[in-house]
Amino acid sequence: MHIEYQDLALPVSKRFVDAITKLTEHQQADDSITFNFRDPNYSAENGGFHAVEIQLEKHGVSWHFCYITDFTYVGIGLFAELAKDLDFDFQAGVFQNLHGLFPIEVALDIYQIWEGNFLHYWQVLNVYTIQIASD
């Protein structure tokens, strides 16, 4: 699988792309592939590591990032629900957080921090269970 990442509005690293590519070694996908990273212990009451969803779409012979979304619990108790905390939407060219919707370029610094943290949680701390869905 070849993932295009060098001409994106945000600095997606080769390390990140290589890690995602490795997950797809045994996957068959025609049009899109979605990765769901979940900390099974994450809850509104106890905290934990945010859930993350990443979607790629195939264009010709290469794959492109559609979005990377980081979810957090909003609210407390019975009223807590998962909501988008950070959403890097490469197709629409926008970045969304709990404060609003912005041009994706605004997220340059926060993306780099997010990516480094995410890779550490995933590859070093091994906190995620991963589900992969493909079309």
C-alpha positions, -999 to 999 in steps of 0.1 A, spaced: 0 0 0 13 34 -10 0 63 11 5 99 -2 14 122 26 41 146 14 19 173 -1 -6 175 28 -15 208 46 -2 192 78 32 176 83 22 139 85 54 121 93 69 91 75 70 73 108 32 77 111 26 66 76 49 36 80 30 25 111 -4 28 94 10 10 63 22 -19 84 -14 -23 98 -26 -29 63 -2 -56 52 -30 -83 54 -59 -61 45 -78 -62 13 -95 -28 5 -109 -15 -27 -120 21 -20 -115 30 17 -101 18 49 -109 30 84 -88 24 115 -103 26 150 -80 28 180 -96 23 213 -84 22 249 -107 -5 264 -104 12 298 -112 47 287 -144 61 303 -158 94 313 -154 85 350 -119 71 349 -103 89 320 -78 71 298 -65 75 263 -88 92 237 -103 70 209 -89 78 175 -103 71 140 -83 74 108 -98 70 73 -79 66 40 -94 65 5 -79 51 -26 -73 74 -56 -59 55 -85 -29 34 -72 -23 54 -40 -41 60 -8 -49 94 7 -58 106 42 -94 116 45 -94 125 82 -79 118 115 -103 123 144 -95 122 182 -126 116 204 -130 126 241 -158 122 266 -179 153 271 -202 156 301 -204 135 332 -221 104 345 -250 91 324 -249 121 302 -213 117 290 -208 110 253 -179 107 229 -174 139 209 -148 151 184 -120 166 204 -97 172 174 -106 166 138 -81 170 110 -102 168 78 -78 166 49 -104 164 22 -124 195 34 -92 213 44 -105 221 79 -95 215 115 -122 213 141 -119 212 179 -143 220 208 -139 257 201 -149 258 164 -140 251 128 -108 265 113 -87 262 81 -65 231 85 -33 251 84 -42 266 118 -36 231 133 1 229 122 15 229 158 -12 209 175 -11 182 148 26 176 154 21 174 191 -10 151 187 9 128 162 39 124 185 17 116 215 -5 92 195 24 72 182 38 70 218 5 58 232 1 33 204 36 19 198 54 24 232 26 22 258 5 -2 237 -28 11 251 -50 6 220 -70 -22 206 -73 -17 168 -102 -25 145 -99 -21 107 -128 -19 84 -125 -17 46 -148 -12 16 
